[in-house]
Amino acid sequence: MDHSSKAVDRGAKLLAAGAVQQAVQVVAAAAERGDPDALHQLALWHVYGQPLPRDFGAARTLFGRAGEAGHAGAAITHAVFVALGAGGLKPDWRGALRLLHAAAEKDPVAAKQAKLLDAMALDNVGAPAHVPKIEPLSLQPRIGVLRGLFTAAECAHVAALAKPLLTPSIVVDSTTGKSMLHPIRTSDGAVLGPIQQDLVLEALNRRIAAATGTRAEQGEPLTVLRYSPGQQYRLHHDCLPGERNQRIITAIVYLNDGYAGGATCFPETGVEFKGKAGDAIVFANVRGNGQVEEKSRHAGRPVERGEKWISTRWIRAGDFDPWGLRG
C-alpha cells in the first residue's frame, strides 16, 4: 500500500504553489481519517522540519500509526525509530524486532529483513555475539582486515537498499555555490541514514562498532559507493578540516568481488588490499594523541572491469548525530 494517496498528491501540489498551511490541513485531515500515506507524509515532515516543526516524538507516533494502517515502509521505519530510541524514548532492540516480525506477517520486504536478522547471533541490544579478529597489515598507521565481517546475503541486502538511492558523487563549488562533479571521487553513492535504513543495516552498524571496539553511536550513517570501469577515489584523507568530533577510524566493507582493479592502497605504507565480498579493511585516521595520521592517506584504484561496491562507515571520536541535530 506504499503509494501516494490523492490527499498527499494534492498536498504536494499546494506546497509547490506556496500554499503551505492549506497543504498541511489537507494531509492532516486525511491522516485523521486513517489514510496511511497521509500519516507517513506527516511523519516525514516532522523528521525533516518542513513544513512542520521538527519533532521526532511526533514522527515516531505517526510512523507507528501509518504502519498499523497498512503502510509497509512506515512500519519498517517505526521499528528503526524504536531500536534507535528516536523520539526521546529508550532504545529498545527487542521491541523493534517484535514490530518487524509483526510487519513481516503481511509484508514480504519486512519478512526478508526478519529472516536475515534471525540468521544473526545477536544479544538483547542488537550487538553480535562474535566478530572476526583484526588481522594487522600495518602498525603505523594502524591498518587491519576483518575477514567475512558481512555474509554474502548481508552484502547483497546493503547494495539492494542503496541501489535506488545512488546519485553521482558531487561537491558544492565554494565560489559559485553550484553543484559539480566530485574532483576526487568519481562514483555513484548513497547515504543510508535513519530514514533510509532498516533493522538489518542497524545490526550491521552495531557489528562494525563491536569489531572496531567503538560504540555504534560514534558512527556516521553507512555510505555505499559503486564504481564502474574507469571510476576511482583519488588519494585523500578521511579526516575533516577543523572538525572537533573527528573521524578517528574508517571501516570499509567490500560488498562484492569479481571485478578487476579497484584495490585500496596506502602509498606511504606500501599496503594495498582488495577484499572479497564481506571482508572489511579498518584503519586509524588519527594518532594516539589525536593528531591527524598523515600516513593514512589512501586511494581506491580505478576499476578496470565490472563494478565495485563498497560500504563505508566513518567513526567519530564522540557520538555523531545522524539527524544533523542535537537534543
TORLUMMI-277514 format. One record per residue (C-alpha): residue in three letters; residue number from 1; y, x, z. Coordinates in nm, 4 decimals. Each point is the difference from the previous one (the first is absolute). Example, Ala and Ser with C-alpha at 12.3 -4.5 7.8 and 13.67 -1.06 7.14 Angstrom:
<nodes>
  residuo  num        py        px        pz
      ALA    1   -0.4500    1.2300    0.7800
      SER    2    0.3440    0.1370   -0.0660
</nodes>
This chain:
<nodes>
  residuo  num        py        px        pz
      MET    1    0.0000    0.0000    0.0000
      ASP    2    0.2243    0.3067   -0.0285
      HIS    3    0.2285   -0.1433   -0.2656
      SER    4    0.3669   -0.0798    0.0223
      SER    5    0.0749   -0.3631    0.0857
      LYS    6    0.2768   -0.2013   -0.1651
      ALA    7    0.2103    0.0288    0.3145
      VAL    8   -0.0294    0.3796    0.0015
      ASP    9    0.0842    0.0163   -0.3706
      ARG   10    0.3017   -0.2229    0.0552
      GLY   11    0.1076    0.2107    0.2966
      ALA   12   -0.0162    0.3154   -0.2144
      LYS   13    0.2199   -0.1599   -0.2656
      LEU   14    0.2528   -0.1130    0.2604
      LEU   15    0.0107    0.3493    0.1489
      ALA   16    0.0583    0.1492   -0.3437
      ALA   17    0.2879   -0.2419   -0.0446
      GLY   18    0.1537    0.0987    0.3326
      ALA   19   -0.0828   -0.3252    0.1792
      VAL   20   -0.1554    0.1752    0.2985
      GLN   21    0.0230   -0.2777    0.2591
      GLN   22   -0.1394   -0.2579   -0.2383
      ALA   23   -0.2867    0.2323   -0.0947
      VAL   24   -0.0960    0.0460    0.3644
      GLN   25    0.0182   -0.3743    0.0622
      VAL   26   -0.2290   -0.0785   -0.2948
      VAL   27   -0.2655    0.2520    0.1022
      ALA   28    0.0268   -0.0826    0.3718
      ALA   29   -0.0458   -0.3716   -0.0715
      ALA   30   -0.3149    0.0725   -0.2021
      ALA   31   -0.1263    0.2238    0.2813
      GLU   32    0.0466   -0.2844    0.2488
      ARG   33   -0.2248   -0.2108   -0.2226
      GLY   34   -0.2667    0.2700    0.0264
      ASP   35    0.0462    0.1594   -0.3445
      PRO   36   -0.1879    0.3337    0.0346
      ASP   37    0.2085    0.1753   -0.2656
      ALA   38    0.3250   -0.1075    0.1667
      LEU   39   -0.1278    0.1178    0.3392
      HIS   40   -0.0929    0.3346   -0.1550
      GLN   41    0.3411    0.0302   -0.1679
      LEU   42    0.1835   -0.0665    0.3266
      ALA   43   -0.2137    0.2676    0.1669
      LEU   44    0.0903    0.2541   -0.2678
      TRP   45    0.3685   -0.0866    0.0298
      HIS   46   -0.0174    0.0683    0.3742
      VAL   47   -0.1739    0.3345   -0.0637
      TYR   48    0.2525    0.1243   -0.2535
      GLY   49    0.3039   -0.1496    0.1744
      GLN   50    0.1281   -0.1851   -0.3074
      PRO   51    0.1065   -0.2787   -0.0246
      LEU   52   -0.1158   -0.0602    0.3594
      PRO   53    0.0515    0.2304    0.2992
      ARG   54   -0.2696    0.2616    0.0510
      ASP   55   -0.2393   -0.1412    0.2582
      PHE   56   -0.3549    0.1374    0.0185
      GLY   57   -0.1032   -0.2513    0.2640
      ALA   58    0.0973   -0.2906   -0.2233
      ALA   59   -0.1638    0.1701   -0.2987
      ARG   60   -0.3240    0.0468    0.1917
      THR   61   -0.0105   -0.3688    0.0959
      LEU   62    0.0777   -0.1097   -0.3554
      PHE   63   -0.2666    0.2262   -0.1513
      GLY   64   -0.2477   -0.1528    0.2405
      ARG   65    0.1006   -0.3559   -0.0903
      ALA   66   -0.0095    0.0813   -0.3719
      GLY   67   -0.3474    0.1469    0.0370
      GLU   68   -0.1241   -0.3071    0.1850
      ALA   69    0.1484   -0.2150   -0.2773
      GLY   70   -0.2020    0.1861   -0.2633
      HIS   71    0.2101    0.2993   -0.1098
      ALA   72   -0.2600    0.2783   -0.0183
      GLY   73    0.2495    0.2857   -0.0256
      ALA   74    0.1914   -0.1248    0.3035
      ALA   75   -0.3203   -0.0141    0.2050
      ILE   76   -0.0691    0.3667   -0.0791
      THR   77    0.3578    0.1020    0.0822
      HIS   78   -0.0160   -0.1974    0.3246
      ALA   79   -0.3061    0.2025    0.1002
      VAL   80    0.1910    0.3232   -0.0703
      PHE   81    0.2927   -0.1203    0.2129
      VAL   82   -0.2384   -0.0722    0.2874
      ALA   83   -0.1654    0.3431   -0.0334
      LEU   84    0.3367    0.1780   -0.0038
      GLY   85    0.1562   -0.2106    0.2735
      ALA   86    0.2818   -0.0986   -0.2356
      GLY   87    0.2199   -0.2698    0.1456
      GLY   88    0.0217    0.1415    0.3499
      LEU   89   -0.3553   -0.0681    0.1151
      LYS   90   -0.2611    0.2556    0.1046
      PRO   91   -0.2118    0.1425   -0.2856
      ASP   92   -0.3314   -0.1859   -0.0111
      TRP   93   -0.2626    0.1510   -0.2297
      ARG   94   -0.2816   -0.2316    0.1076
      GLY   95    0.2235   -0.3035   -0.0438
      ALA   96    0.0964    0.1227   -0.3465
      LEU   97   -0.3676    0.0358   -0.0940
      ARG   98   -0.0692   -0.3556    0.1146
      LEU   99    0.2819   -0.1257   -0.2205
      LEU  100   -0.1294    0.1937   -0.3005
      HIS  101   -0.3558   -0.1257    0.0453
      ALA  102    0.1298   -0.3561    0.0267
      ALA  103    0.1930    0.0476   -0.3260
      ALA  104   -0.3106    0.1543   -0.1593
      GLU  105   -0.1838   -0.3301    0.0284
      LYS  106    0.2221   -0.1412   -0.2760
      ASP  107    0.1561    0.3021   -0.1731
      PRO  108   -0.2126    0.2520   -0.1964
      VAL  109    0.2714    0.2659    0.0305
      ALA  110   -0.0049   -0.0251    0.3783
      ALA  111   -0.3812   -0.0045   -0.0102
      LYS  112   -0.0061    0.3298   -0.1904
      GLN  113    0.2361    0.1560    0.2527
      ALA  114   -0.2112   -0.1253    0.2902
      LYS  115   -0.3103    0.1522   -0.1591
      LEU  116    0.1695    0.3404   -0.0283
      LEU  117    0.1124   -0.0171    0.3619
      ASP  118   -0.3430   -0.1075    0.1213
      ALA  119   -0.1409    0.3182   -0.1576
      MET  120    0.2350    0.2170    0.2097
      ALA  121   -0.0867    0.1220    0.3494
      LEU  122    0.3187   -0.1036    0.1835
      ASP  123    0.0913   -0.0408    0.3643
      ASN  124    0.1942   -0.2895    0.1516
      VAL  125    0.3333    0.1303   -0.1262
      GLY  126   -0.1123    0.0790   -0.3534
      ALA  127   -0.0458    0.3739    0.0518
      PRO  128   -0.3056    0.1700   -0.1555
      ALA  129   -0.2968    0.0986    0.2105
      HIS  130   -0.0399    0.3228   -0.1988
      VAL  131    0.2082    0.2048   -0.2441
      PRO  132   -0.0917    0.3133   -0.1982
      LYS  133    0.1094    0.3337    0.1379
      ILE  134    0.2752    0.1911   -0.1728
      GLU  135   -0.1263    0.2943   -0.2039
      PRO  136    0.2755    0.2653    0.0060
      LEU  137    0.1283    0.1404   -0.3279
      SER  138    0.2967    0.1835    0.1516
      LEU  139    0.1200    0.0756    0.3508
      GLN  140    0.3618    0.0827   -0.0895
      PRO  141    0.1014   -0.2538   -0.1029
      ARG  142   -0.2700   -0.2310    0.1333
      ILE  143   -0.1847   -0.1520   -0.2969
      GLY  144   -0.3378   -0.1665    0.0278
      VAL  145   -0.2414   -0.2389   -0.1688
      LEU  146   -0.1631   -0.3177    0.1264
      ARG  147   -0.3110   -0.0708   -0.2063
      GLY  148   -0.0795   -0.3655   -0.0620
      LEU  149    0.2829   -0.1419    0.2086
      PHE  150   -0.0121   -0.3188   -0.2124
      THR  151   -0.3084   -0.1557   -0.1573
      ALA  152   -0.0150   -0.0729   -0.3733
      ALA  153    0.0437   -0.3723    0.0695
      GLU  154    0.3045    0.0688    0.2191
      CYS  155    0.1555    0.2224   -0.2688
      ALA  156   -0.0482   -0.2737   -0.2586
      HIS  157    0.1555   -0.2553    0.2348
      VAL  158    0.3139    0.2075    0.0584
      ALA  159    0.0445    0.0633   -0.3735
      ALA  160   -0.0507   -0.3694   -0.0816
      LEU  161    0.2517   -0.1014    0.2661
      ALA  162    0.2615    0.2359   -0.1432
      LYS  163   -0.0633   -0.0467   -0.3713
      PRO  164    0.2081   -0.3181   -0.0567
      LEU  165    0.2871    0.1567    0.1975
      LEU  166    0.0213    0.3312   -0.1875
      THR  167    0.3359    0.0945   -0.1489
      PRO  168    0.1251    0.3260   -0.1572
      SER  169    0.1187    0.2531    0.2567
      ILE  170    0.3806   -0.0108    0.0065
      VAL  171    0.2913    0.1320    0.2023
      VAL  172    0.3607   -0.1173    0.0277
      ASP  173    0.2572    0.2329   -0.1559
      SER  174    0.2436    0.0961    0.2785
      THR  175    0.2905    0.0160   -0.2479
      THR  176   -0.0476   -0.3150   -0.2061
      GLY  177   -0.2048   -0.2107    0.2428
      LYS  178   -0.2365   -0.0858   -0.2831
      SER  179   -0.3782    0.0232    0.0125
      MET  180   -0.1553    0.2772   -0.2034
      LEU  181   -0.3464    0.1433   -0.0514
      HIS  182   -0.1038    0.2315    0.2818
      PRO  183    0.0717    0.3612   -0.1040
      ILE  184   -0.2858    0.1454    0.2081
      ARG  185   -0.2651   -0.2718    0.0129
      THR  186   -0.1177   -0.1525   -0.3280
      SER  187   -0.2385   -0.2750    0.1040
      ASP  188   -0.0251   -0.3670    0.0838
      GLY  189    0.0105   -0.0891    0.3678
      ALA  190   -0.0126   -0.2824    0.2528
      VAL  191    0.0834   -0.0120    0.3701
      LEU  192   -0.2363   -0.2226    0.1983
      GLY  193    0.2127   -0.1182    0.2905
      PRO  194   -0.0874   -0.2728    0.2520
      ILE  195    0.0541   -0.2824   -0.2506
      GLN  196   -0.2025    0.1701   -0.2756
      GLN  197   -0.2882    0.1227    0.2145
      ASP  198   -0.3027   -0.1664    0.1584
      LEU  199   -0.2253    0.0701    0.2982
      VAL  200   -0.2177    0.2356   -0.2051
      LEU  201    0.3012    0.2191   -0.0704
      GLU  202    0.1069   -0.0182    0.3635
      ALA  203   -0.3452    0.1198    0.1089
      LEU  204    0.0234    0.2873   -0.2488
      ASN  205    0.3451    0.0934    0.1301
      ARG  206   -0.1467    0.0111    0.3509
      ARG  207   -0.2848    0.2175   -0.1290
      ILE  208    0.2503    0.2470   -0.1470
      ALA  209    0.1796    0.0073    0.3348
      ALA  210   -0.3222    0.0683    0.1906
      ALA  211   -0.1040    0.2738   -0.2444
      THR  212    0.3380    0.1754    0.0290
      GLY  213    0.0325   -0.0375    0.3769
      THR  214    0.3068   -0.2223   -0.0298
      ARG  215    0.0889   -0.3606    0.0781
      ALA  216   -0.0105   -0.2622   -0.2752
      GLU  217    0.3572   -0.0948    0.0871
      GLN  218    0.1184    0.3442   -0.1133
      GLY  219   -0.1049   -0.0589   -0.3609
      GLU  220    0.2152   -0.1277   -0.2810
      PRO  221   -0.1484   -0.2791   -0.2121
      LEU  222   -0.2722    0.1296   -0.2290
      THR  223    0.1303    0.1021   -0.3432
      VAL  224   -0.2350   -0.0172   -0.2997
      LEU  225    0.0669    0.2118   -0.3087
      ARG  226   -0.1632   -0.0135   -0.3434
      TYR  227    0.0304    0.2957   -0.2357
      SER  228   -0.0791   -0.0362   -0.3696
      PRO  229   -0.0590    0.2936   -0.2371
      GLY  230    0.2994    0.2344    0.0031
      GLN  231    0.1416   -0.1389    0.3246
      GLN  232    0.0435    0.2212    0.3053
      TYR  233    0.1801    0.0529    0.3291
      ARG  234    0.1991    0.3235   -0.0303
      LEU  235    0.0391    0.2466    0.2857
      HIS  236    0.1624   -0.1686    0.2994
      HIS  237    0.0037   -0.0285    0.3783
      ASP  238   -0.0697   -0.3249    0.1846
      CYS  239    0.2574    0.0563    0.2766
      LEU  240    0.3174   -0.2062   -0.0300
      PRO  241    0.3378    0.1774    0.0248
      GLY  242    0.1922   -0.0862    0.3159
      GLU  243   -0.2701   -0.2344    0.1301
      ARG  244   -0.0418   -0.0003    0.3785
      ASN  245   -0.3355   -0.1801   -0.0053
      GLN  246   -0.1500    0.2505   -0.2396
      ARG  247   -0.3160   -0.0235   -0.2112
      ILE  248   -0.2178    0.2410    0.1941
      ILE  249   -0.3331   -0.0609   -0.1759
      THR  250   -0.1056   -0.1197   -0.3442
      ALA  251   -0.3395   -0.1556   -0.0696
      ILE  252   -0.0998   -0.0505   -0.3638
      VAL  253   -0.3164   -0.1989   -0.0727
      TYR  254   -0.1495    0.0280   -0.3484
      LEU  255   -0.0959   -0.3478   -0.1193
      ASN  256   -0.1987    0.1064   -0.3062
      ASP  257   -0.1443    0.2974   -0.1831
      GLY  258   -0.1239    0.0640   -0.3525
      TYR  259    0.3401    0.1032   -0.1353
      ALA  260    0.0945    0.3444   -0.1321
      GLY  261    0.2809    0.2030    0.1537
      GLY  262    0.2085   -0.1461    0.2813
      ALA  263   -0.0888    0.2444    0.2798
      THR  264    0.2234    0.0241    0.3076
      CYS  265    0.1247    0.3557    0.0382
      PHE  266    0.2003    0.2002    0.2556
      PRO  267    0.1331    0.2996   -0.1966
      GLU  268    0.1120    0.2027    0.3043
      THR  269   -0.3462   -0.0146    0.1589
      GLY  270   -0.2273    0.0112   -0.3042
      VAL  271   -0.1642   -0.3257    0.1090
      GLU  272   -0.0966   -0.2384   -0.2788
      PHE  273   -0.2082   -0.3110    0.0613
      LYS  274   -0.1334   -0.2889   -0.2040
      GLY  275   -0.1787   -0.2570    0.2097
      LYS  276   -0.2782   -0.2400   -0.0833
      ALA  277    0.0600   -0.3715    0.0458
      GLY  278    0.0514   -0.0631    0.3714
      ASP  279    0.0843    0.3602    0.0937
      ALA  280    0.3333    0.0780    0.1621
      ILE  281    0.2156    0.3086    0.0252
      VAL  282    0.2176    0.0253    0.3109
      PHE  283    0.2779    0.2498    0.0600
      ALA  284    0.2833    0.0743    0.2411
      ASN  285    0.3569   -0.0188   -0.1289
      VAL  286    0.1550    0.1590    0.3085
      ARG  287   -0.0815    0.2908    0.2296
      GLY  288   -0.0778   -0.0258    0.3685
      ASN  289    0.3702    0.0345    0.0828
      GLY  290    0.0887   -0.2940   -0.2236
      GLN  291    0.1558    0.2140   -0.2739
      VAL  292   -0.0866   -0.0710   -0.3627
      GLU  293   -0.3088    0.1863   -0.1184
      GLU  294    0.1190    0.1311   -0.3338
      LYS  295   -0.3517    0.1079   -0.1001
      SER  296   -0.1018   -0.3664   -0.0092
      ARG  297    0.1715   -0.0448   -0.3343
      HIS  298   -0.2584   -0.1438   -0.2345
      ALA  299   -0.0470   -0.1541   -0.3404
      GLY  300   -0.2338   -0.2385   -0.1761
      ARG  301   -0.0981    0.1736   -0.3228
      PRO  302    0.0239   -0.1982   -0.3246
      VAL  303   -0.2875   -0.2349   -0.0764
      GLU  304   -0.1687    0.1075   -0.3207
      ARG  305   -0.2390   -0.2890   -0.0586
      GLY  306   -0.0656   -0.3327    0.1690
      GLU  307    0.1974   -0.1467    0.2906
      LYS  308    0.0504    0.1453    0.3467
      TRP  309    0.0444   -0.2431    0.2906
      ILE  310    0.1069    0.1171    0.3458
      SER  311    0.1334   -0.1602    0.3158
      THR  312    0.2450    0.1869    0.2212
      ARG  313    0.0821   -0.0573    0.3654
      TRP  314    0.3048    0.1879    0.1300
      ILE  315   -0.0217    0.0346    0.3782
      ARG  316    0.3173    0.0328    0.2047
      ALA  317    0.0676    0.1830    0.3259
      GLY  318    0.0639   -0.3325    0.1744
      ASP  319   -0.0686   -0.3646   -0.0721
      PHE  320    0.1178   -0.1207   -0.3408
      ASP  321    0.1355   -0.3502   -0.0573
      PRO  322   -0.1718   -0.1365   -0.3125
      TRP  323    0.2500   -0.2842   -0.0196
      GLY  324    0.3056    0.2253   -0.0141
      LEU  325    0.1199   -0.1563    0.3257
      ARG  326   -0.0363    0.0876    0.3655
      GLY  327   -0.0316   -0.2563    0.2793
</nodes>
